[in-house]
């Protein structure tokens, strides 16, 4: 497999990307710095950038807290998209392993956001190395078991919040994906921001 593109390492950017960003520097500047570029123009840049990058891979990190059993499952079976059914199953496993009581299990299974439209069947990734993303960005993912869809409803609970803190290990999962499948707005903006931080186009 070809080398992955690393967001904040321009030495990994393919020549086609550097050329594209140089050619569209003014438009990118207007959007990123002033947000005054017409949406149709920005959509065109977005579409063309996808075409430039469609054959490349992007390195990304998923930060979470897992039990030993979950770690073994991911190593053997890979990561799975999550929703309420999968969360209920994960909590049932905690119950079988006597890591939570029946009362706590019921509260975790009924009070969560795992079927929310922005969470169900989705996995979220950090495009910077975790230490560079900063504590404010990922610290809670590693402090509580179960992911944001669960701990968001329990982190301030005196009982369930403390239990989620005590469950097993911290894990940083590194994955490499095809670039085009991850070209969502937030990432695109960050990629262009790194480009604009370059002092000279000769650095690209």
Steps between C-alpha positions, in 0.01 A plus 500: 500500500625849416610738774219684679446874486561656844305820553768708671801359313522667159783267399233227467271709279494380138615750234148517358372630832768767531433615145126513559535704819738744333260550211207564733683689772303825469161329515607287795625810680169678446307205643721403792600848614194708410220252423393711205538257213180403321379153595492385139866592453595324823299192401688493170836511682378226733396278208823552308712434808319172548594401146863595560517289815271209417783248463687595817472391861477715811635412844250554782459410869200378695536567873295293742500295819437126478495181703754225434230294328410789269864554409537134404180516294619803302838341435330189362187641336570867440305806611122497461253784458315566823136565592262430790488126432878469507523710818241284672702195401825652630339583833358147521856373470605726789219348703612145416852585612366650826646838412166674562184424697161437340380840615796682348472296179138601460584866552779488244280325246208739536679833545725566201511660155614199302208517255540872438520583129857632533620198699319186385696295246788747501862495616683827564870553447772748588726598210785618724712285725316492834776685684477778240120512506538601864346395828193715450416314182530136608542478877137405573508221240774335703362576844162325458405161357231477234560798277349846489151370426502336843722705730335823389200399709696360795830683552351723771304219666655413836448127448497412131760763410747353746435149371568603140830647617612173655425269209821358356751646257579805292536428132615705203399326181690604188334440167568589140207575269442606146510876491181567307278318748608740776482831318242652733476874555690523828795301373510688172513831686783378723698371204472835325590684820827307518561600141445868576740482794780430251721809480588443139350290224856390432470290818236282342 
